[in-house]
Amino acid sequence: MPLASLALPDLVPVGLSVTAVSGKTLTVVNTVTNLGTVTASGTWYDYYYVSSNAVWDAGDYQPYLANSVISTPVSGGSSYRRTNTVTLPSWAGGSHYLILRTDNNDGLIELAETENTLVVPLAAVGADLLAANLAWSGTPVAGQSLTVFWTVTNLSSAAVQPTWYGAIYYSTNAVFDGQDTQLRSQSHSLALTAGGNYQVTNAVTIPAKAPPDYYLILKTDDQNAVFEGNKTNNWRAFGVGQYRDSVGDGIPDAWRARYFGGDGTTTNSQSSSAADPDGDGMPNLFEYLADTNPTNALSVLRLSRIVPETNGVRLEWQGGVAAKQFLERSRSLSFAENNWLTLFTNNPPTPLQTNLFDLFGTNRALFYRIRAVREWMRMVEGSWLRVEDPQ
């Protein structure tokens, strides 16, 4: 006799709510309904899992987060509710999901076993701590103490419960990694309300052998004590010396001050990263990356001559002196990087005019471009990436 014609219980999880308590600890409330016509009796287990996808599969079996033992009969059409506390593993967050499996041990014979799973995303549950700002008083000097001020903001819609740590790191580049040196760590032991922020004042000692130009990196939740849906904005790099970028648009203060006056810590319609005051088609950010003059239309990164000759093609280009330049060739105009072959690399300091003869260019339909790379990093959607300007 088919199961559909039998009088059997049918457990279906119909509700699963998750609330962050503190750190990686969550309160989970679930509701399970017996959609069958007869009472579910015996003993069965409801299990909670965390998964990197929204589909229950064999990879989610271990380790489970918690379980509930159900031994109270549940009549047909009625429900039961359970509250549990679970602690997420350190890798959970972002696009991970919480999965409830009722009757996970198959302790009941049910009308249908395919309805025993309920999945909810965890991204919206966790906190979202932003490394908002880092400032300092005076001039950073190698080997000396520096008073720093940092700000952390809670971008989530719920309060973040303590305790977590904030830290300042010294780095030779604008990417946080295991090579950076921690200069200061400080705990935060107060709850942070939704949308709120807090400021910290402390002192760090700059390494004695620090070069003139380096980065200080603010890292919040430095020990990963808080479960967050988004970890990418937990750190932010701030340039010291010629790398300092007070505006945060990818252009250092020193470069902006050089061409537009003032101290370079503010911007206007002429000096913003998107402005093109000389009208050469290159916004200020691209002028900086190419090390060209944003106030002189003749100073621009470009291929100035492409001359076919008997045995190839002669190319000439112009640009600045402080950016690394790549002359590249492709058979198509696709911007896919694997379609472009580097013919020549110009390392700084580069001449204002460069030429090269391409023997391969005879009787072929080819495309050429000049690409400039500056040793500078900028923040894009929470992550620091190398900015390159392909021309």
C-alpha positions as CSV (number, residue, x, y, z in Angstrom):
1,M,0.0,0.0,0.0
2,P,1.5,3.4,-0.9
3,L,2.4,5.7,2.0
4,A,0.1,8.4,0.7
5,S,-2.9,6.2,1.6
6,L,-1.7,5.5,5.1
7,A,-2.5,7.5,8.2
8,L,0.9,8.7,9.2
9,P,2.4,11.8,10.9
10,D,4.2,14.4,8.8
11,L,6.6,16.7,10.5
12,V,7.4,20.0,8.7
13,P,9.5,22.8,10.1
14,V,7.5,26.0,9.5
15,G,9.4,28.6,11.4
16,L,13.1,29.4,12.2
17,S,14.1,32.7,13.7
18,V,17.7,33.6,14.7
19,T,18.9,36.4,17.0
20,A,22.5,37.3,17.7
21,V,23.3,37.3,21.4
22,S,27.0,37.9,21.7
23,G,30.1,37.1,19.7
24,K,29.2,34.0,17.6
25,T,26.4,32.9,19.9
26,L,22.9,32.9,18.5
27,T,19.4,32.2,20.0
28,V,17.5,30.0,17.6
29,V,13.7,29.5,17.9
30,N,12.0,26.9,15.6
31,T,8.5,25.7,15.1
32,V,7.6,22.3,13.7
33,T,4.1,21.3,12.7
34,N,2.6,17.9,12.3
35,L,0.7,18.1,9.0
36,G,-0.4,14.5,9.2
37,T,-3.7,13.2,10.5
38,V,-2.3,11.1,13.4
39,T,-0.1,11.8,16.4
40,A,3.6,11.7,16.1
41,S,4.8,9.7,19.0
42,G,8.1,8.2,20.1
43,T,11.5,10.0,20.2
44,W,13.2,12.0,17.5
45,Y,15.8,14.6,17.1
46,D,15.9,18.1,15.6
47,Y,19.4,19.1,14.5
48,Y,20.9,22.5,13.6
49,Y,23.7,22.9,11.0
50,V,25.5,25.7,9.4
51,S,26.2,25.5,5.7
52,S,27.9,27.5,2.9
53,N,24.9,27.0,0.7
54,A,21.1,26.8,1.0
55,V,20.9,23.1,0.1
56,W,21.0,20.2,2.6
57,D,23.7,17.7,1.6
58,A,26.2,15.3,2.9
59,G,28.7,18.0,3.5
60,D,26.5,19.5,6.2
61,Y,26.4,16.5,8.5
62,Q,29.3,17.3,10.7
63,P,29.8,19.1,12.8
64,Y,26.2,20.0,13.9
65,L,25.7,23.0,16.1
66,A,23.1,21.7,18.5
67,N,20.1,19.3,18.7
68,S,16.8,18.9,20.5
69,V,15.3,15.7,21.8
70,I,11.6,15.5,21.2
71,S,9.7,12.8,23.1
72,T,6.3,14.6,23.7
73,P,3.6,13.4,21.4
74,V,2.4,15.9,18.8
75,S,-1.1,15.4,17.5
76,G,-2.1,15.8,13.9
77,G,-2.4,19.5,13.0
78,S,-0.6,20.8,16.1
79,S,2.9,22.2,16.5
80,Y,5.7,22.4,19.0
81,R,8.3,25.1,19.6
82,R,11.9,24.9,20.8
83,T,14.5,27.5,21.8
84,N,18.2,26.7,21.6
85,T,21.5,28.5,21.9
86,V,24.1,27.7,19.2
87,T,27.7,28.9,18.8
88,L,28.9,29.3,15.2
89,P,32.3,28.2,14.1
90,S,34.8,30.9,13.3
91,W,34.5,30.5,9.6
92,A,30.7,31.1,9.5
93,G,29.3,34.4,8.2
94,G,28.6,36.1,4.9
95,S,26.7,33.7,2.6
96,H,26.3,30.9,5.1
97,Y,23.0,29.4,6.1
98,L,21.4,27.9,9.2
99,I,19.7,24.6,8.5
100,L,17.1,22.9,10.7
101,R,16.5,19.2,10.2
102,T,13.6,17.8,12.1
103,D,13.5,14.0,12.7
104,N,17.1,14.0,11.7
105,N,17.6,10.5,13.0
106,D,14.6,9.1,11.1
107,G,13.0,8.1,14.4
108,L,9.5,8.4,12.9
109,I,7.9,6.8,9.9
110,E,6.4,9.8,8.1
111,L,4.1,10.5,5.2
112,A,6.9,12.4,3.5
113,E,10.6,12.8,4.5
114,T,11.4,15.5,1.9
115,E,9.8,18.3,3.9
116,N,12.0,17.9,7.0
117,T,14.4,20.8,6.2
118,L,14.2,24.5,6.7
119,V,16.9,27.0,5.7
120,V,17.5,30.6,6.6
121,P,20.4,32.9,5.6
122,L,22.7,34.1,8.3
123,A,24.1,37.2,6.5
124,A,21.4,39.5,7.9
125,V,21.7,38.1,11.4
126,G,25.3,39.0,12.3
127,A,26.8,42.3,13.2
128,D,28.5,44.6,10.8
129,L,31.5,46.4,12.3
130,L,33.0,49.0,10.1
131,A,36.6,50.3,10.5
132,A,35.4,53.8,9.8
133,N,38.3,56.2,10.4
134,L,41.9,56.5,11.8
135,A,43.5,59.8,12.6
136,W,46.6,61.0,14.5
137,S,48.0,64.1,16.1
138,G,51.3,65.4,15.1
139,T,53.7,63.9,12.5
140,P,54.5,60.1,12.6
141,V,58.2,59.7,13.2
142,A,60.0,56.4,13.0
143,G,60.9,55.0,16.5
144,Q,58.6,57.5,18.3
145,S,55.2,57.4,20.0
146,L,52.2,58.6,18.1
147,T,48.7,59.4,19.5
148,V,46.0,57.8,17.3
149,F,42.3,58.1,17.2
150,W,40.0,55.5,15.6
151,T,36.3,55.2,15.0
152,V,34.3,52.0,14.6
153,T,30.6,52.0,13.4
154,N,27.9,49.3,13.7
155,L,26.2,49.2,10.3
156,S,23.8,46.4,11.4
157,S,20.2,46.9,12.6
158,A,20.9,45.3,15.9
159,A,23.2,46.0,18.9
160,V,26.6,44.2,18.9
161,Q,27.3,42.6,22.3
162,P,30.9,42.6,23.8
163,T,33.7,41.7,23.9
164,W,35.9,42.3,20.8
165,Y,39.2,43.9,20.1
166,G,40.4,46.7,17.8
167,A,44.0,46.9,16.7
168,I,46.4,49.1,14.8
169,Y,48.9,47.5,12.4
170,Y,52.0,48.8,10.6
171,S,52.2,47.8,7.0
172,T,54.4,48.5,3.9
173,N,51.4,48.2,1.7
174,A,47.7,48.9,1.8
175,V,46.5,45.3,2.2
176,F,46.0,43.6,5.6
177,D,47.8,40.3,5.8
178,G,49.9,38.2,8.0
179,Q,53.1,40.2,7.2
180,D,51.8,43.3,9.1
181,T,53.0,44.2,12.5
182,Q,50.6,44.9,15.3
183,L,51.3,48.1,17.2
184,R,48.4,48.2,19.6
185,S,45.4,46.1,20.6
186,Q,42.5,47.3,22.8
187,S,39.4,45.5,24.0
188,H,35.9,47.0,23.7
189,S,33.6,45.7,26.5
190,L,30.4,47.8,25.9
191,A,27.5,47.0,23.7
192,L,27.3,49.0,20.5
193,T,23.8,50.1,19.4
194,A,22.5,49.7,15.9
195,G,23.9,52.5,13.8
196,G,26.1,53.7,16.7
197,N,29.9,54.2,16.8
198,Y,32.6,54.6,19.3
199,Q,36.0,56.3,19.4
200,V,39.3,55.2,20.9
201,T,42.3,57.2,21.7
202,N,45.6,55.4,22.3
203,A,49.3,55.6,21.5
204,V,51.4,53.5,19.2
205,T,55.1,53.4,18.6
206,I,56.2,53.6,15.0
207,P,58.9,51.0,14.1
208,A,62.4,52.4,14.3
209,K,63.2,51.3,10.7
210,A,59.9,52.5,9.1
211,P,60.5,54.1,5.7
212,P,59.1,57.6,5.0
213,D,56.0,56.2,3.3
214,Y,54.0,53.3,4.8
215,Y,50.5,52.5,6.1
216,L,48.7,52.3,9.4
217,I,45.8,49.7,9.3
218,L,42.8,49.9,11.6
219,K,41.4,46.4,12.2
220,T,38.2,46.0,14.2
221,D,37.2,42.6,15.7
222,D,40.8,41.7,15.4
223,Q,40.4,38.3,17.1
224,N,37.1,37.4,15.2
225,A,35.1,37.3,18.4
226,V,31.9,38.7,16.7
227,F,29.8,36.8,14.2
228,E,29.3,39.1,11.2
229,G,27.6,38.8,7.9
230,N,30.3,41.0,6.3
231,K,33.9,40.8,7.3
232,T,35.4,42.7,4.4
233,N,35.0,46.1,6.0
234,N,36.7,45.2,9.3
235,W,39.9,46.8,8.3
236,R,41.0,49.9,6.4
237,A,44.5,51.2,5.5
238,F,45.6,54.8,5.9
239,G,48.6,56.1,4.1
240,V,51.4,57.9,5.9
241,G,53.8,60.3,4.0
242,Q,53.1,60.6,0.3
243,Y,50.5,57.8,0.5
244,R,48.2,59.6,2.9
245,D,44.7,60.0,1.3
246,S,42.5,62.2,3.6
247,V,39.7,62.4,1.1
248,G,39.6,58.6,0.5
249,D,39.2,58.8,-3.3
250,G,42.5,57.1,-4.3
251,I,44.5,60.3,-4.7
252,P,47.2,61.1,-2.1
253,D,47.1,64.5,-0.4
254,A,50.6,65.4,-1.6
255,W,49.7,64.9,-5.2
256,R,46.5,66.9,-4.9
257,A,48.3,69.7,-3.1
258,R,51.0,69.8,-5.8
259,Y,48.6,70.5,-8.6
260,F,45.7,72.3,-6.9
261,G,47.2,74.0,-3.9
262,G,46.3,73.9,-0.2
263,D,47.3,70.9,1.9
264,G,45.4,68.3,-0.3
265,T,43.2,67.1,2.5
266,T,40.0,68.5,0.9
267,T,38.6,68.5,-2.6
268,N,36.5,70.6,-4.9
269,S,35.1,70.6,-8.5
270,Q,38.6,70.9,-10.0
271,S,40.5,68.6,-7.7
272,S,38.1,65.7,-7.2
273,S,39.0,62.3,-8.5
274,A,36.4,62.4,-11.3
275,A,37.1,66.0,-12.4
276,D,39.0,66.6,-15.7
277,P,40.2,70.2,-15.3
278,D,42.4,70.2,-18.5
279,G,39.7,68.5,-20.6
280,D,42.0,65.8,-22.0
281,G,39.6,63.0,-21.3
282,M,41.6,61.7,-18.3
283,P,40.0,62.3,-14.9
284,N,42.3,63.3,-12.0
285,L,42.4,59.7,-10.6
286,F,43.7,58.4,-14.0
287,E,46.2,61.4,-14.2
288,Y,47.6,60.4,-10.8
289,L,47.8,56.7,-11.8
290,A,49.6,57.6,-15.0
291,D,51.8,60.3,-13.3
292,T,50.6,63.0,-15.8
293,N,49.7,66.6,-15.2
294,P,46.0,67.1,-14.6
295,T,46.2,70.8,-15.5
296,N,48.0,70.3,-18.9
297,A,46.0,68.7,-21.7
298,L,49.2,67.8,-23.5
299,S,50.4,65.7,-20.6
300,V,48.4,62.5,-21.0
301,L,49.1,58.7,-21.2
302,R,48.5,57.7,-24.8
303,L,49.8,56.1,-27.9
304,S,50.9,59.1,-30.0
305,R,52.1,57.2,-33.2
306,I,51.4,53.9,-34.8
307,V,53.3,53.7,-38.1
308,P,53.2,50.5,-40.3
309,E,56.6,49.8,-41.9
310,T,57.9,47.0,-44.2
311,N,58.9,44.6,-41.4
312,G,56.5,45.6,-38.6
313,V,54.9,48.5,-36.8
314,R,56.6,51.4,-35.0
315,L,54.9,52.6,-31.9
316,E,55.4,55.7,-29.8
317,W,53.7,56.7,-26.6
318,Q,53.9,59.3,-23.9
319,G,53.1,59.4,-20.2
320,G,54.6,60.4,-16.8
321,V,57.8,59.2,-15.1
322,A,56.6,57.6,-11.8
323,A,54.2,55.0,-13.1
324,K,55.1,51.5,-14.5
325,Q,54.0,51.3,-18.2
326,F,53.1,48.2,-20.2
327,L,52.8,48.2,-24.0
328,E,50.4,45.4,-24.9
329,R,49.0,43.8,-28.1
330,S,45.9,41.9,-28.9
331,R,44.1,40.4,-31.9
332,S,40.7,41.8,-30.6
333,L,39.4,44.8,-28.6
334,S,38.3,42.5,-25.7
335,F,39.4,43.8,-22.3
336,A,39.8,40.2,-21.0
337,E,43.4,40.2,-19.7
338,N,44.3,36.9,-21.2
339,N,43.8,38.4,-24.7
340,W,46.6,40.9,-24.2
341,L,50.3,40.2,-24.6
342,T,52.9,42.4,-23.0
343,L,55.5,43.5,-25.5
344,F,57.5,45.9,-23.4
345,T,57.6,47.0,-19.7
346,N,58.8,50.5,-18.8
347,N,59.9,50.7,-15.2
348,P,60.0,54.0,-13.4
349,P,61.5,56.5,-13.8
350,T,60.2,56.3,-17.3
351,P,61.0,58.7,-20.2
352,L,58.2,61.1,-21.2
353,Q,58.4,59.7,-24.8
354,T,59.1,56.0,-25.6
355,N,59.2,54.1,-28.9
356,L,59.3,50.5,-29.9
357,F,59.3,48.5,-33.1
358,D,57.0,45.4,-33.2
359,L,58.2,42.9,-35.8
360,F,55.1,40.8,-35.3
361,G,52.9,43.6,-36.6
362,T,53.4,42.8,-40.4
363,N,50.2,42.0,-42.4
364,R,48.1,41.4,-39.3
365,A,45.0,43.0,-37.8
366,L,46.2,43.9,-34.3
367,F,45.3,46.3,-31.5
368,Y,47.7,48.1,-29.1
369,R,47.3,49.7,-25.8
370,I,49.3,51.4,-23.0
371,R,48.6,50.4,-19.5
372,A,49.9,52.3,-16.4
373,V,50.2,50.9,-12.9
374,R,51.0,53.1,-9.9
375,E,52.1,51.7,-6.6
376,W,49.0,52.7,-4.8
377,M,45.9,51.0,-3.5
378,R,42.4,52.2,-3.1
379,M,39.3,51.0,-1.4
380,V,36.6,49.4,-3.6
381,E,33.4,48.2,-1.9
382,G,35.2,47.4,1.4
383,S,38.3,45.8,-0.1
384,W,41.6,47.3,-0.9
385,L,42.6,46.6,-4.5
386,R,45.4,47.6,-6.8
387,V,44.1,50.3,-9.2
388,E,45.3,50.0,-12.8
389,D,44.4,52.3,-15.6
390,P,44.4,50.6,-19.0
391,Q,44.6,53.1,-21.9
